[in-house]
């Protein structure tokens, strides 16, 4: 049983792949990242 969606360390997931995994939670994710970006004036950074 896999503990996550992105378990291959050689392949960094693209933004589209991440959004596909989020599916029904995509809107909530986008609202959260927008809130954090606007409230704390941070830029999004994907770390893998």
Chimera marker file (.cmm) of the C-alpha trace (Angstrom):
<marker_set name="trace">
<marker id="1" x="0.000" y="0.000" z="0.000" r="1" g="1" b="0" radius="0.5"/>
<marker id="2" x="1.386" y="3.367" z="-1.025" r="1" g="1" b="0" radius="0.5"/>
<marker id="3" x="1.764" y="6.103" z="1.589" r="1" g="1" b="0" radius="0.5"/>
<marker id="4" x="1.405" y="8.888" z="-0.961" r="1" g="1" b="0" radius="0.5"/>
<marker id="5" x="0.805" y="9.788" z="-4.567" r="1" g="1" b="0" radius="0.5"/>
<marker id="6" x="4.269" y="11.016" z="-5.470" r="1" g="1" b="0" radius="0.5"/>
<marker id="7" x="6.678" y="8.399" z="-4.211" r="1" g="1" b="0" radius="0.5"/>
<marker id="8" x="9.175" y="8.327" z="-7.101" r="1" g="1" b="0" radius="0.5"/>
<marker id="9" x="12.064" y="10.516" z="-6.009" r="1" g="1" b="0" radius="0.5"/>
<marker id="10" x="13.423" y="10.774" z="-9.556" r="1" g="1" b="0" radius="0.5"/>
<marker id="11" x="10.265" y="12.482" z="-10.858" r="1" g="1" b="0" radius="0.5"/>
<marker id="12" x="9.279" y="15.889" z="-9.520" r="1" g="1" b="0" radius="0.5"/>
<marker id="13" x="5.523" y="16.288" z="-10.044" r="1" g="1" b="0" radius="0.5"/>
<marker id="14" x="4.322" y="19.094" z="-12.287" r="1" g="1" b="0" radius="0.5"/>
<marker id="15" x="1.653" y="21.531" z="-11.141" r="1" g="1" b="0" radius="0.5"/>
<marker id="16" x="-0.932" y="19.821" z="-13.395" r="1" g="1" b="0" radius="0.5"/>
<marker id="17" x="-0.185" y="16.435" z="-11.815" r="1" g="1" b="0" radius="0.5"/>
<marker id="18" x="-0.651" y="17.855" z="-8.331" r="1" g="1" b="0" radius="0.5"/>
<marker id="19" x="-3.964" y="19.483" z="-9.261" r="1" g="1" b="0" radius="0.5"/>
<marker id="20" x="-5.156" y="16.178" z="-10.777" r="1" g="1" b="0" radius="0.5"/>
<marker id="21" x="-4.489" y="14.390" z="-7.480" r="1" g="1" b="0" radius="0.5"/>
<marker id="22" x="-6.338" y="17.088" z="-5.530" r="1" g="1" b="0" radius="0.5"/>
<marker id="23" x="-9.489" y="16.676" z="-7.668" r="1" g="1" b="0" radius="0.5"/>
<marker id="24" x="-12.454" y="17.697" z="-5.491" r="1" g="1" b="0" radius="0.5"/>
<marker id="25" x="-10.181" y="19.566" z="-3.076" r="1" g="1" b="0" radius="0.5"/>
<marker id="26" x="-8.676" y="21.724" z="-5.832" r="1" g="1" b="0" radius="0.5"/>
<marker id="27" x="-10.840" y="24.778" z="-5.087" r="1" g="1" b="0" radius="0.5"/>
<marker id="28" x="-10.020" y="24.593" z="-1.379" r="1" g="1" b="0" radius="0.5"/>
<marker id="29" x="-6.300" y="24.312" z="-2.203" r="1" g="1" b="0" radius="0.5"/>
<marker id="30" x="-6.424" y="27.317" z="-4.522" r="1" g="1" b="0" radius="0.5"/>
<marker id="31" x="-8.342" y="29.355" z="-1.916" r="1" g="1" b="0" radius="0.5"/>
<marker id="32" x="-5.805" y="28.439" z="0.761" r="1" g="1" b="0" radius="0.5"/>
<marker id="33" x="-2.777" y="29.287" z="-1.368" r="1" g="1" b="0" radius="0.5"/>
<marker id="34" x="-4.380" y="32.574" z="-2.454" r="1" g="1" b="0" radius="0.5"/>
<marker id="35" x="-5.148" y="33.478" z="1.161" r="1" g="1" b="0" radius="0.5"/>
<marker id="36" x="-1.604" y="32.736" z="2.318" r="1" g="1" b="0" radius="0.5"/>
<marker id="37" x="-0.096" y="34.617" z="-0.634" r="1" g="1" b="0" radius="0.5"/>
<marker id="38" x="-2.268" y="37.700" z="-0.124" r="1" g="1" b="0" radius="0.5"/>
<marker id="39" x="-2.285" y="37.753" z="3.687" r="1" g="1" b="0" radius="0.5"/>
<marker id="40" x="1.387" y="37.075" z="4.305" r="1" g="1" b="0" radius="0.5"/>
<marker id="41" x="2.758" y="38.391" z="1.001" r="1" g="1" b="0" radius="0.5"/>
<marker id="42" x="4.508" y="35.123" z="0.277" r="1" g="1" b="0" radius="0.5"/>
<marker id="43" x="5.152" y="33.558" z="-3.080" r="1" g="1" b="0" radius="0.5"/>
<marker id="44" x="4.359" y="29.919" z="-3.702" r="1" g="1" b="0" radius="0.5"/>
<marker id="45" x="7.295" y="27.564" z="-3.908" r="1" g="1" b="0" radius="0.5"/>
<marker id="46" x="7.124" y="23.848" z="-4.569" r="1" g="1" b="0" radius="0.5"/>
<marker id="47" x="9.740" y="21.871" z="-2.703" r="1" g="1" b="0" radius="0.5"/>
<marker id="48" x="10.359" y="18.279" z="-3.618" r="1" g="1" b="0" radius="0.5"/>
<link id1="1" id2="2" r="1" g="1" b="0" radius="0.2"/>
<link id1="2" id2="3" r="1" g="1" b="0" radius="0.2"/>
<link id1="3" id2="4" r="1" g="1" b="0" radius="0.2"/>
<link id1="4" id2="5" r="1" g="1" b="0" radius="0.2"/>
<link id1="5" id2="6" r="1" g="1" b="0" radius="0.2"/>
<link id1="6" id2="7" r="1" g="1" b="0" radius="0.2"/>
<link id1="7" id2="8" r="1" g="1" b="0" radius="0.2"/>
<link id1="8" id2="9" r="1" g="1" b="0" radius="0.2"/>
<link id1="9" id2="10" r="1" g="1" b="0" radius="0.2"/>
<link id1="10" id2="11" r="1" g="1" b="0" radius="0.2"/>
<link id1="11" id2="12" r="1" g="1" b="0" radius="0.2"/>
<link id1="12" id2="13" r="1" g="1" b="0" radius="0.2"/>
<link id1="13" id2="14" r="1" g="1" b="0" radius="0.2"/>
<link id1="14" id2="15" r="1" g="1" b="0" radius="0.2"/>
<link id1="15" id2="16" r="1" g="1" b="0" radius="0.2"/>
<link id1="16" id2="17" r="1" g="1" b="0" radius="0.2"/>
<link id1="17" id2="18" r="1" g="1" b="0" radius="0.2"/>
<link id1="18" id2="19" r="1" g="1" b="0" radius="0.2"/>
<link id1="19" id2="20" r="1" g="1" b="0" radius="0.2"/>
<link id1="20" id2="21" r="1" g="1" b="0" radius="0.2"/>
<link id1="21" id2="22" r="1" g="1" b="0" radius="0.2"/>
<link id1="22" id2="23" r="1" g="1" b="0" radius="0.2"/>
<link id1="23" id2="24" r="1" g="1" b="0" radius="0.2"/>
<link id1="24" id2="25" r="1" g="1" b="0" radius="0.2"/>
<link id1="25" id2="26" r="1" g="1" b="0" radius="0.2"/>
<link id1="26" id2="27" r="1" g="1" b="0" radius="0.2"/>
<link id1="27" id2="28" r="1" g="1" b="0" radius="0.2"/>
<link id1="28" id2="29" r="1" g="1" b="0" radius="0.2"/>
<link id1="29" id2="30" r="1" g="1" b="0" radius="0.2"/>
<link id1="30" id2="31" r="1" g="1" b="0" radius="0.2"/>
<link id1="31" id2="32" r="1" g="1" b="0" radius="0.2"/>
<link id1="32" id2="33" r="1" g="1" b="0" radius="0.2"/>
<link id1="33" id2="34" r="1" g="1" b="0" radius="0.2"/>
<link id1="34" id2="35" r="1" g="1" b="0" radius="0.2"/>
<link id1="35" id2="36" r="1" g="1" b="0" radius="0.2"/>
<link id1="36" id2="37" r="1" g="1" b="0" radius="0.2"/>
<link id1="37" id2="38" r="1" g="1" b="0" radius="0.2"/>
<link id1="38" id2="39" r="1" g="1" b="0" radius="0.2"/>
<link id1="39" id2="40" r="1" g="1" b="0" radius="0.2"/>
<link id1="40" id2="41" r="1" g="1" b="0" radius="0.2"/>
<link id1="41" id2="42" r="1" g="1" b="0" radius="0.2"/>
<link id1="42" id2="43" r="1" g="1" b="0" radius="0.2"/>
<link id1="43" id2="44" r="1" g="1" b="0" radius="0.2"/>
<link id1="44" id2="45" r="1" g="1" b="0" radius="0.2"/>
<link id1="45" id2="46" r="1" g="1" b="0" radius="0.2"/>
<link id1="46" id2="47" r="1" g="1" b="0" radius="0.2"/>
<link id1="47" id2="48" r="1" g="1" b="0" radius="0.2"/>
</marker_set>
